[in-house]
Amino acid sequence: MTLIIQNFLLFQVGWLACVLGGASPNNTWVGVVLVCGIIAVHLFKANDARPELQLVMLTVLLGTGWDSLLTTLGLYEFANGVFVAGFAPYWIIAMWALFATTLNVSMTWMKGRYLLAAIVGLIGGPLAYYAGHKLGAVNFSNTMMTLTVVGAGWFFIMPLLVYFSEKFNGYVAVGTVKLEATQA
């Protein structure tokens, strides 16, 4: 199994575990533990774990701020895992860290394509939150307004994350062959 496919599948499994955990008052921690393992594997496989860890931290800061803002504004409310009112729950913070692991691997195709990244964010962001809503992890005060705001935010967040991934990349040429190695 290629690294790209493995990264994509691990993200899907981690995302689902976090959302199902977020919908359950007794199992909220399960997805977080799984995500910690996925991140550990991601960092271990990186050519240089330091920039990957920096990317994870930047993504967590940006995402936690975004979700906390929308929670404070009353656009959505998370079912479980909130330690401080108006702050994103710990399982959503773990999901942001998990999302960062895709930026230099399975989503590397977006590098340098900021408009495409914005469009992916505009569509993908609301779809992910809507799926979380349908699975019971998050409640919306007004579904259409919330999804519109989420999409508008992700329209800007995704290109910014792609930019960060270009600056903090611990994986070398994922999915390609280095020219120096073929010219020897």
N, C-alpha and C positions, 0 to 999 in steps of 0.2 A: 504494500500500500504506500503510495507516495506521501510525502510530507504534507502536501497541499490538501489531499483528500483526508488524511488523518486529522489535520488541523480543523478542517471544516466539520467533520463528524464529531470531534471532541467538543467543538463549540456548540453544536446542536444539542448534544447530550447534556452539557453543562447548563445551557440556557433552559432547557426543559426541566431539569432537576431544580434549578433555582426558582422558576415560576411555579412549579407544582409545590415546592417547599414553601414559597411565599403565600400560596393559597391555603396552606395547612398550618394551624396554630401550633401543632406538636412537632412538625418535621421541617421547620424553616431552615434549620442548620444543615440538613443533608446536602442540599445543593451547594452550599458554601464550602463544605469540606471537599466535595468533588471538585469544585472550581480550584481550590488551593492545590489539589493534586495535579490538575491539568496545567496550571500555571507553572508548577515545579517542573513538570516534564518539558514544557515549552522553553523554560529558561535553561534547562539542562541540554536541550538539543540545539540551542542557539550557538552560533560561532562566537558571539560575545554577549553574555547575559546582561552586562551593565546597561547598554542602551535599551535593551528590551524591558528591563525593569524600570528604567526612566520613562519609557513610553507607557507602561502600565500605570505608573504613578500619575503622569499627566492626564491620562484618560480617566482615571478614577477621580481626580480633582475636578476636571471639567464635567464629567457625567454626574457626580454627586451634587455639584453646584446646580446643574440644570434641573435634576429631579427634585432637589430640595426647593428650588425656586417655584416650580410648578405645584409642588405640594403646599407650600406656604401661600400661594395664590389661590389655593382651593380648587384647582383644576382636576386633581386626582388625589386619591387617598389609598394608601397601601393597606392590605388586609392584615399583614403580620410583619413582625421583625423591625418595628420602629422603636428605637430607644429614646429618641428626642423628638418631641412634636415639631412638625414642619421640616424634619430632616429625612432624607432618603433612608429606607431600611437597609440593614446590613446585607441582605441577599441581593438587592439591586446594585449596591456598591461592588459586590463580588461579580455581578454580571458585567459591569463596566470594565473591571480588570480582565475578565474573560474575553470580552470584545476586543480589548487591546491585543490579545494574542493572535488575532486574525489579521491584523493590519499589515504585517510584514510577511505573511505566509499566504493564506488562502485569499486574501483581498489585495495582494500586491499588484494586481492588474489595474487598480485604480490610481496608482502612483502617477503624478503629473497630469491626471485627468480630473481636474477640480470641478468642472461643470458636471461631468458624469457622476462624480462623487456626491455632488449636491443633489442631483436627481435621485440617486440611489437613497440618500438620506431622506429626501422629501417623501418617497414612497415607502421605503423599508422601515423607517422609524415608526410611523403610525401603525403599520401592519404588525410590528412586534408588540407594541403597546396594546393594540386591540386584541391580539392573541392572548396576552397576559390578562387582559380584562375578561375575555371569554372563559379563561381557565380559573378565574376567581382570585387572582393575586392583586388586582388593582381595580378600584372603582372610580368612575368618571362622574364629575358633577354635571357635565353636559357633553355627551359623546362627540358630537360634530365639532363643537368649539375646541374641545381638548385635543382631538386628533388633528385639527387644523394648526393649533399652536405647536403641538409636538412635531408635525411635519415642517413647519416654518423653522423651528429650532434646529432640527436635524439637517435642514437644507444648508445651514451654516456650520453645524458641528462636524458633519462628515468630511467636508473638504479640509477643515482644520485638523482633524485627526489624520487624514492622509498626509498633510503637510508635516505633522509631528512624526509620522512614521518614516518619512524621507530623512528626517534629521536624526532620528533615534532608531537605527536599524541594526539589530544584532544578527540578522540572517544575511548571508551573502548570496545574491543572485538565485533566489529560490525559483526553481522551475527552469533555470537556464544553465548552460555550460559556460564556465569562464574561458575566455579566449586564450589566456596565458597557458592554461592546461592543454589546450588542443594544439598549440603551436610548438610544443616542446619536441 
